[in-house]
């Protein structure tokens, strides 16, 4: 009898141990358990720690409540200003309702990934290139809202969305580099012109002060001579007073009428231009004498030898 009782106790203890081993479940601190009994969701979510389920009746599914880091593959699209870019991002989300994360969607990780890719392409098409490069905070907020709207019904909360990198074509990179270089050059020229303007104002003020004290110009001249002479060079500086130049300018018009005018240079003989050296120069014949009625008083009656005889007008001497 005692042996039978001991055997029964041992059998019961073994059964309890087997039942406990089969029905016992451990839920970790960052997990929550959802129990299905005959396929129906049981009310309540099992918290972390030790819990029991009915073997072969209940089915426990654990849901991770940690923040999940989901990288979004690079998406290629065309911006609003017709520039082809490749943009990749990263999504941080967590499950806030384990029951909906299991019931409402088949795989919430895959669903969030596909929704993130679609929203990223939509953001690329609605934005300009300058916004993608410089205004990322606003784009991140818009992308977060687009992903979070459908994810709320899945029991998932989008914690943060970040655009990681924007890849541009090589031609666009070169164009942007030229634009940046031109902008830098423009700014450098503006700064240089501003410096010249300020320097000219200071020089004008210094000139006004020196004009009141003529000795200041002499002191400035001596300082310049000292500065040039301090260097190791072969430059010789001879100060020339400006008053002497002014004196010479005033004296030049007074002495100009007393000087005799230079004789004009003889004009080159056009008859001998282009002749070879040693060639004979033709001698011009003397002008024909005037008619008797046109001869002035005192004109000789006899013509010199060699002068042509007078002929009526309109007739030429026949060749010999």
QUIPEUR-V216889 format. One record per pair of residues at least 24 apart in sequence whose C-alpha atoms are under 10 Angstrom apart, sorted by the first residue. I is the first residue (numbers start at 1). J is the second residue. D is the distance in whole Angstrom. If there is no record, write none. Layout:
i = {I:I}
j = {J:J}
d = {D:D}
This chain:
i = {19:19:19:19:20:20:20:20:21:21:22:22:22:22:22:23:23:23:23:23:23:23:23:23:24:24:24:24:24:24:25:25:25:25:25:25:26:26:26:26:27:27:27:27:27:28:28:28:29:29:30:30:30:30:30:30:31:31:31:31:31:31:31:32:32:32:32:32:32:32:32:32:33:33:33:33:33:33:33:33:34:34:34:34:34:34:34:34:35:35:35:35:35:36:36:41:41:42:43:44:45:45:45:61:61:61:62:62:63:63:63:63:63:63:63:64:64:64:64:65:65:65:65:65:65:65:66:66:66:66:67:67:67:67:67:67:67:67:68:68:68:68:68:68:68:69:69:69:69:69:70:70:70:70:70:70:71:71:71:71:71:71:72:72:72:72:72:72:72:72:72:72:72:73:73:73:73:73:74:74:74:74:74:74:74:75:75:75:75:75:75:76:76:76:76:76:77:77:77:77:77:77:78:78:78:78:78:78:78:78:79:79:79:79:79:79:79:79:79:79:79:79:80:80:80:80:80:80:80:81:81:81:81:81:81:82:82:82:83:83:83:83:83:83:83:84:84:84:84:84:84:84:85:85:85:85:85:85:85:85:86:86:86:86:86:86:86:87:87:87:87:87:87:87:87:87:87:88:88:88:88:88:88:88:88:88:89:89:89:89:89:89:89:89:89:89:89:90:90:90:90:90:90:91:91:91:91:91:91:91:91:91:91:92:92:92:92:92:92:92:93:93:93:93:93:93:93:93:94:94:94:94:94:95:95:95:95:95:95:95:96:96:96:96:96:96:97:97:97:97:97:97:98:98:98:99:99:100:100:100:100:100:101:101:101:101:101:101:102:102:103:103:104:104:104:105:105:105:105:106:107:108:108:108:108:109:111:111:111:112:112:112:112:112:112:112:113:114:115:115:115:115:115:116:116:116:116:116:116:117:118:118:118:119:119:119:119:119:120:120:120:120:122:129:129:132:132:132:133:133:136:136:136:137:137:137:139}
j = {52:53:54:55:52:53:54:55:52:55:52:53:54:55:56:51:52:53:54:55:56:57:58:59:50:51:52:53:54:55:49:50:51:52:53:60:50:51:52:62:51:60:61:62:63:62:63:64:64:65:62:63:64:65:66:67:61:62:63:64:65:66:98:60:61:62:63:64:65:97:98:99:59:60:61:62:63:64:98:99:59:60:61:62:63:98:99:102:59:60:61:62:99:60:61:99:103:99:99:99:97:98:99:98:99:102:98:102:95:96:97:98:99:101:102:94:95:96:98:93:94:95:96:97:98:156:93:94:95:96:91:92:93:94:95:157:158:159:92:93:94:95:109:158:159:93:94:159:160:161:109:110:112:113:116:161:113:116:117:161:162:164:112:113:114:115:116:117:120:161:162:163:164:113:114:116:117:120:117:120:121:164:165:166:167:117:118:120:121:124:166:120:121:124:166:167:120:121:122:123:124:125:121:122:124:125:126:127:128:129:121:122:123:124:125:126:127:128:129:130:131:132:123:124:125:126:127:128:129:125:126:127:128:129:130:125:128:129:124:125:128:129:168:169:172:124:125:129:167:168:169:172:124:129:132:166:167:168:169:172:121:124:165:166:167:168:169:120:121:124:132:163:164:165:166:167:168:117:120:121:162:163:164:165:166:167:116:117:120:140:143:161:162:163:164:165:166:116:160:161:162:163:164:116:143:144:147:158:159:160:161:162:163:144:157:158:159:160:161:162:148:151:156:157:158:159:160:161:155:156:157:158:159:151:152:154:155:156:157:158:152:154:155:156:157:158:152:153:154:155:156:157:154:155:156:154:155:152:153:154:155:156:151:152:153:154:155:156:154:155:154:155:153:154:155:151:153:154:155:154:154:151:154:155:156:156:150:151:154:147:148:150:151:154:156:158:147:147:146:147:148:150:151:143:144:146:147:148:161:147:143:146:147:143:144:145:146:147:144:146:147:163:146:166:168:163:165:166:165:166:162:163:164:161:162:163:163}
d = {10:10:9:8:8:9:10:9:10:10:9:8:8:6:9:8:5:5:6:5:9:10:9:10:7:6:5:7:9:9:8:6:5:6:7:8:5:6:9:10:7:10:10:7:10:9:10:9:9:9:10:9:6:6:6:10:10:6:5:5:6:8:9:10:8:6:5:7:7:9:7:9:10:6:6:4:6:9:8:9:8:6:5:6:8:7:6:8:6:4:6:9:9:6:8:8:9:10:10:9:9:8:8:9:10:9:8:10:8:10:9:6:9:8:8:8:7:10:8:10:6:5:7:9:8:10:8:6:7:10:10:6:5:4:8:9:9:8:6:5:6:9:9:10:9:7:9:10:10:10:8:10:9:7:9:10:8:9:10:10:10:10:10:7:9:10:7:6:9:10:10:9:9:9:10:9:7:10:8:9:10:10:9:9:9:7:9:7:6:9:10:10:7:8:10:9:9:6:9:9:6:7:9:10:7:6:9:9:9:9:9:10:9:5:5:7:6:6:6:10:10:9:10:8:6:6:6:5:8:9:9:8:6:7:10:9:8:9:10:10:8:7:8:9:8:9:10:9:9:7:7:9:8:8:10:7:6:5:7:10:10:9:8:6:5:7:9:8:8:8:9:7:7:6:5:6:9:9:8:10:9:6:6:6:7:9:9:9:8:9:10:7:6:4:5:7:9:9:8:6:5:7:7:8:10:8:9:7:8:6:5:7:9:10:9:6:5:5:6:9:9:10:7:6:4:5:7:9:9:6:6:7:7:10:10:9:6:4:6:9:9:9:6:6:6:10:9:9:8:4:7:9:9:7:9:9:8:9:7:5:5:8:9:10:9:5:5:7:8:9:8:9:7:6:8:10:9:6:9:10:10:9:7:9:8:9:10:9:9:7:9:9:7:9:9:9:9:10:8:6:9:9:9:8:9:8:6:9:9:9:10:9:9:6:9:9:6:7:10:9:9:9:9:9:10:9:9:7:9:7:8:7:10:10:8:9:8}
